[in-house]
């Protein structure tokens, strides 16, 4: 867990690029899967931060977990909206 926490910027960048590729290539299930991975990563960071109750280190990990969970929920909403509007456009054609 500490490896991911120390390499947070790279992990976020890779997951973001994979999400954008999944949206542009119209891989619906994969985009939802990526957003769920981000949500689970955020929850695990939050619990990791609660496990480290050593002042600012634990608080920082908990905040990162909450931020990741929020980002995952936003990505999940975005992928569902993209799927909804694609299906709506197909039905109207």
Backbone as a printed PyTorch tensor [residue, N CA C, xyz], in Angstrom:
tensor([[[  0.8240,  -1.1870,   0.0000],
         [  0.0000,   0.0000,   0.0000],
         [  0.8650,   1.2460,   0.0000]],

        [[  1.9910,   1.1550,   0.6650],
         [  2.8390,   2.3250,   0.7310],
         [  3.4880,   2.6500,  -0.6140]],

        [[  3.7110,   1.6310,  -1.4270],
         [  4.2570,   1.8660,  -2.7610],
         [  3.2950,   2.7090,  -3.5950]],

        [[  2.0090,   2.3710,  -3.5520],
         [  1.0150,   3.1390,  -4.3060],
         [  0.8960,   4.5420,  -3.7430]],

        [[  0.9500,   4.6570,  -2.3960],
         [  0.8340,   5.9710,  -1.7610],
         [  2.0160,   6.8630,  -2.1290]],

        [[  3.2030,   6.2850,  -2.2450],
         [  4.3850,   7.0780,  -2.6080],
         [  4.4020,   7.4320,  -4.0890]],

        [[  3.7940,   6.6330,  -4.9310],
         [  3.7530,   6.8790,  -6.3750],
         [  2.3550,   7.2710,  -6.8230]],

        [[  1.7460,   8.1720,  -6.0890],
         [  0.3540,   8.5390,  -6.3070],
         [  0.1390,   9.2680,  -7.6240]],

        [[  1.0480,  10.1590,  -7.9740],
         [  0.8850,  10.9350,  -9.2050],
         [  0.9230,  10.0310, -10.4350]],

        [[  1.8390,   9.0910, -10.4600],
         [  1.9250,   8.1620, -11.5860],
         [  0.7120,   7.2550, -11.6810]],

        [[  0.2340,   6.7760, -10.5320],
         [ -0.9520,   5.9240, -10.5100],
         [ -2.1730,   6.6670, -11.0310]],

        [[ -2.3270,   7.9140, -10.5910],
         [ -3.4590,   8.7210, -11.0340],
         [ -3.3820,   9.0020, -12.5260]],

        [[ -2.1910,   9.2980, -13.0210],
         [ -2.0150,   9.5890, -14.4390],
         [ -2.3510,   8.3710, -15.2980]],

        [[ -1.8630,   7.2150, -14.9040],
         [ -2.1140,   5.9970, -15.6770],
         [ -3.6010,   5.6530, -15.6890]],

        [[ -4.2560,   5.7430, -14.5260],
         [ -5.6890,   5.4430, -14.4790],
         [ -6.5030,   6.4580, -15.2720]],

        [[ -6.1000,   7.7210, -15.2520],
         [ -6.8020,   8.7450, -16.0310],
         [ -6.6660,   8.5280, -17.5230]],

        [[ -5.4570,   8.1810, -17.9720],
         [ -5.2380,   7.9170, -19.3970],
         [ -6.0270,   6.6840, -19.8410]],

        [[ -6.0310,   5.6370, -19.0100],
         [ -6.8070,   4.4440, -19.3500],
         [ -8.3000,   4.7470, -19.4230]],

        [[ -8.7830,   5.5970, -18.5200],
         [-10.2030,   5.9640, -18.5470],
         [-10.5400,   6.7350, -19.8150]],

        [[ -9.7020,   7.7010, -20.1820],
         [ -9.9640,   8.4780, -21.3970],
         [ -9.8940,   7.6100, -22.6470]],

        [[ -8.9440,   6.6710, -22.6830],
         [ -8.8740,   5.7470, -23.8160],
         [-10.1160,   4.8670, -23.8900]],

        [[-10.5940,   4.4150, -22.7510],
         [-11.7880,   3.5730, -22.7440],
         [-13.0070,   4.3450, -23.2280]],

        [[-13.1040,   5.6170, -22.8580],
         [-14.2390,   6.4310, -23.3070],
         [-14.1530,   6.6770, -24.8100]],

        [[-12.9520,   7.0210, -25.3110],
         [-12.8320,   7.3350, -26.7360],
         [-12.9730,   6.0910, -27.6140]],

        [[-12.5390,   4.9360, -27.1250],
         [-12.6660,   3.7030, -27.9020],
         [-14.0090,   3.0070, -27.6840]],

        [[-14.8780,   3.6410, -26.8860],
         [-16.2290,   3.1520, -26.6060],
         [-16.2210,   1.7730, -25.9540]],

        [[-15.2940,   1.5840, -25.0390],
         [-15.2540,   0.3780, -24.2120],
         [-15.9820,   0.6970, -22.9150]],

        [[-17.2760,   0.4760, -22.9070],
         [-18.1240,   0.9310, -21.8000],
         [-17.8140,   0.2160, -20.5000]],

        [[-17.7250,  -1.0820, -20.5490],
         [-17.5030,  -1.8570, -19.3310],
         [-16.1370,  -1.5290, -18.7420]],

        [[-15.1400,  -1.3410, -19.5970],
         [-13.7970,  -1.0270, -19.1160],
         [-13.7540,   0.3380, -18.4440]],

        [[-14.4960,   1.3130, -18.9740],
         [-14.5010,   2.6370, -18.3460],
         [-15.1770,   2.5890, -16.9780]],

        [[-16.2470,   1.8130, -16.8550],
         [-16.8890,   1.6550, -15.5470],
         [-15.9670,   0.9020, -14.6000]],

        [[-15.2500,  -0.0880, -15.1200],
         [-14.3070,  -0.8570, -14.3060],
         [-13.1870,   0.0340, -13.7690]],

        [[-12.6510,   0.9250, -14.5990],
         [-11.5970,   1.8420, -14.1590],
         [-12.1170,   2.7620, -13.0610]],

        [[-13.3270,   3.2790, -13.2260],
         [-13.8720,   4.1620, -12.1930],
         [-14.1100,   3.4060, -10.8890]],

        [[-14.5310,   2.1550, -10.9670],
         [-14.7030,   1.3630,  -9.7500],
         [-13.3690,   1.0470,  -9.0880]],

        [[-12.3150,   0.8560,  -9.8890],
         [-10.9770,   0.6590,  -9.3220],
         [-10.5430,   1.9010,  -8.5550]],

        [[-10.8170,   3.0770,  -9.1130],
         [-10.4460,   4.3230,  -8.4340],
         [-11.2310,   4.4730,  -7.1320]],

        [[-12.5090,   4.1040,  -7.1380],
         [-13.3130,   4.1770,  -5.9140],
         [-12.7570,   3.2230,  -4.8560]],

        [[-12.4430,   1.9970,  -5.2510],
         [-11.8840,   1.0350,  -4.3010],
         [-10.5150,   1.4690,  -3.7920]],

        [[ -9.7210,   2.0810,  -4.6590],
         [ -8.4220,   2.6030,  -4.2360],
         [ -8.6060,   3.7180,  -3.2150]],

        [[ -9.5920,   4.5760,  -3.4350],
         [ -9.8730,   5.6470,  -2.4830],
         [-10.3340,   5.1210,  -1.1390]],

        [[-11.1980,   4.1130,  -1.1560],
         [-11.6670,   3.5330,   0.1040],
         [-10.5160,   2.8670,   0.8460]],

        [[ -9.6490,   2.1710,   0.1090],
         [ -8.5160,   1.5180,   0.7670],
         [ -7.5340,   2.5430,   1.3270]],

        [[ -7.3140,   3.6680,   0.6120],
         [ -6.4750,   4.7280,   1.1630],
         [ -7.0890,   5.3260,   2.4180]],

        [[ -8.3980,   5.5070,   2.4200],
         [ -9.0690,   6.0610,   3.5920],
         [ -8.8890,   5.1390,   4.7970]],

        [[ -9.0900,   3.8420,   4.5890],
         [ -8.9050,   2.8910,   5.6830],
         [ -7.4440,   2.7910,   6.0980]],

        [[ -6.5310,   2.9110,   5.1390],
         [ -5.0990,   2.9280,   5.4450],
         [ -4.7570,   4.1330,   6.3160]],

        [[ -5.3570,   5.2810,   6.0120],
         [ -5.1270,   6.4790,   6.8120],
         [ -5.6910,   6.3500,   8.2050]],

        [[ -6.8250,   5.6770,   8.3460],
         [ -7.3780,   5.4620,   9.6810],
         [ -6.5320,   4.4810,  10.4790]],

        [[ -5.8710,   3.5810,   9.7740],
         [ -5.0030,   2.6060,  10.4360],
         [ -3.7210,   3.2600,  10.9440]],

        [[ -3.2410,   4.2970,  10.2370],
         [ -2.0550,   5.0410,  10.6630],
         [ -2.5480,   6.2400,  11.4540]],

        [[ -2.6060,   6.1280,  12.7330],
         [ -3.0850,   7.2430,  13.5410],
         [ -1.8670,   7.9200,  14.1480]],

        [[ -1.0210,   8.4700,  13.2790],
         [  0.2030,   9.1300,  13.7310],
         [  0.2120,  10.5710,  13.2590]],

        [[ -0.7880,  11.3100,  13.5800],
         [ -0.7860,  12.7330,  13.2600],
         [ -1.0990,  13.0120,  11.8090]],

        [[ -0.2180,  13.8180,  11.1990],
         [ -0.4940,  14.3160,   9.8560],
         [ -0.3670,  13.2430,   8.7770]],

        [[  0.4140,  12.2140,   9.0200],
         [  0.5390,  11.1400,   8.0290],
         [ -0.7680,  10.4060,   7.8180]],

        [[ -1.4300,  10.0620,   8.9080],
         [ -2.7260,   9.3880,   8.8110],
         [ -3.8020,  10.2890,   8.2460]],

        [[ -3.7500,  11.5790,   8.6530],
         [ -4.7380,  12.5190,   8.1420],
         [ -4.5480,  12.7300,   6.6420]],

        [[ -3.3020,  12.7910,   6.1940],
         [ -3.0290,  12.9680,   4.7680],
         [ -3.5030,  11.7910,   3.9500]],

        [[ -3.2560,  10.5900,   4.4440],
         [ -3.7060,   9.4000,   3.7180],
         [ -5.2280,   9.3220,   3.6910]],

        [[ -5.8750,   9.7170,   4.7770],
         [ -7.3430,   9.7130,   4.7990],
         [ -7.9100,  10.7290,   3.8210]],

        [[ -7.3090,  11.9110,   3.7540],
         [ -7.7790,  12.9250,   2.8040],
         [ -7.5610,  12.4840,   1.3660]],

        [[ -6.4260,  11.8550,   1.1060],
         [ -6.1700,  11.3300,  -0.2420],
         [ -7.2150,  10.2720,  -0.5880]],

        [[ -7.5680,   9.4420,   0.3800],
         [ -8.6020,   8.4370,   0.1520],
         [ -9.9480,   9.0520,  -0.1690]],

        [[-10.3130,  10.1090,   0.5570],
         [-11.5790,  10.7820,   0.2730],
         [-11.5590,  11.4520,  -1.0940]],

        [[-10.4290,  12.0420,  -1.4550],
         [-10.3090,  12.6880,  -2.7670],
         [-10.4060,  11.6450,  -3.8800]],

        [[ -9.7210,  10.5170,  -3.7150],
         [ -9.7830,   9.4560,  -4.7220],
         [-11.1950,   8.8970,  -4.8430]],

        [[-11.8810,   8.7490,  -3.7250],
         [-13.2560,   8.2580,  -3.7770],
         [-14.1450,   9.2350,  -4.5330]],

        [[-13.9680,  10.5200,  -4.2840],
         [-14.7410,  11.5360,  -5.0060],
         [-14.4390,  11.5460,  -6.4890]],

        [[-13.1620,  11.4300,  -6.8350],
         [-12.7800,  11.3830,  -8.2500],
         [-13.3680,  10.1410,  -8.9170]],

        [[-13.3350,   9.0200,  -8.2170],
         [-13.9230,   7.7970,  -8.7620],
         [-15.4140,   7.9240,  -8.9940]],

        [[-16.1080,   8.5890,  -8.0660],
         [-17.5460,   8.7920,  -8.2500],
         [-17.8280,   9.7250,  -9.4210]],

        [[-16.9980,  10.7470,  -9.5980],
         [-17.1650,  11.6530, -10.7400],
         [-16.9110,  10.9070, -12.0510]],

        [[-15.8690,  10.0670, -12.0900],
         [-15.5890,   9.2740, -13.2930],
         [-16.7270,   8.3000, -13.5860]],

        [[-17.2740,   7.7050, -12.5390],
         [-18.3980,   6.7830, -12.7050],
         [-19.6030,   7.5040, -13.2900]],

        [[-19.8930,   8.6850, -12.7720],
         [-21.0060,   9.4800, -13.2920],
         [-20.7600,   9.8820, -14.7440]],

        [[-19.5180,  10.2740, -15.0610],
         [-19.1970,  10.6750, -16.4330],
         [-19.3590,   9.5080, -17.3990]],

        [[-18.8940,   8.3250, -17.0060],
         [-19.0220,   7.1760, -17.9080],
         [-20.4820,   6.7730, -18.0910]],

        [[-21.2740,   6.8590, -17.0450],
         [-22.6950,   6.5300, -17.1780],
         [-23.4030,   7.5480, -18.0640]],

        [[-23.0540,   8.8280, -17.9330],
         [-23.6660,   9.8450, -18.7900],
         [-23.2720,   9.6620, -20.2480]],

        [[-22.0110,   9.3040, -20.5000],
         [-21.5710,   9.0580, -21.8780],
         [-22.3380,   7.8800, -22.4670]],

        [[-22.4870,   6.8170, -21.7000],
         [-23.2370,   5.6500, -22.1710],
         [-24.6920,   6.0170, -22.4380]],

        [[-25.2890,   6.7990, -21.5390],
         [-26.6890,   7.2010, -21.6990],
         [-26.8920,   8.0140, -22.9680]],

        [[-26.0210,   9.0030, -23.2120],
         [-26.2020,   9.8450, -24.3890],
         [-25.8870,   9.1050, -25.6830]],

        [[-24.9580,   8.1360, -25.6600],
         [-24.7050,   7.3230, -26.8500],
         [-25.9170,   6.4550, -27.1850]],

        [[-26.5090,   5.8510, -26.1760],
         [-27.7000,   5.0260, -26.4150],
         [-28.8710,   5.8750, -26.8810]],

        [[-28.9990,   7.0500, -26.3440],
         [-30.0840,   7.9500, -26.7540],
         [-29.9100,   8.3840, -28.2040]],

        [[-28.6510,   8.6430, -28.6000],
         [-28.3820,   9.0450, -29.9770],
         [-28.6480,   7.8830, -30.9340]],

        [[-28.3230,   6.6410, -30.5150],
         [-28.5850,   5.4780, -31.3660],
         [-30.0850,   5.2540, -31.5610]],

        [[-30.8650,   5.4650, -30.5010],
         [-32.3070,   5.2560, -30.6010],
         [-32.9750,   6.3040, -31.4790]],

        [[-32.4690,   7.5330, -31.4600],
         [-33.0940,   8.5930, -32.2540],
         [-32.7390,   8.4910, -33.7360]],

        [[-31.6560,   7.7850, -34.0610],
         [-31.2490,   7.6560, -35.4690],
         [-32.0880,   6.6570, -36.2140]]])
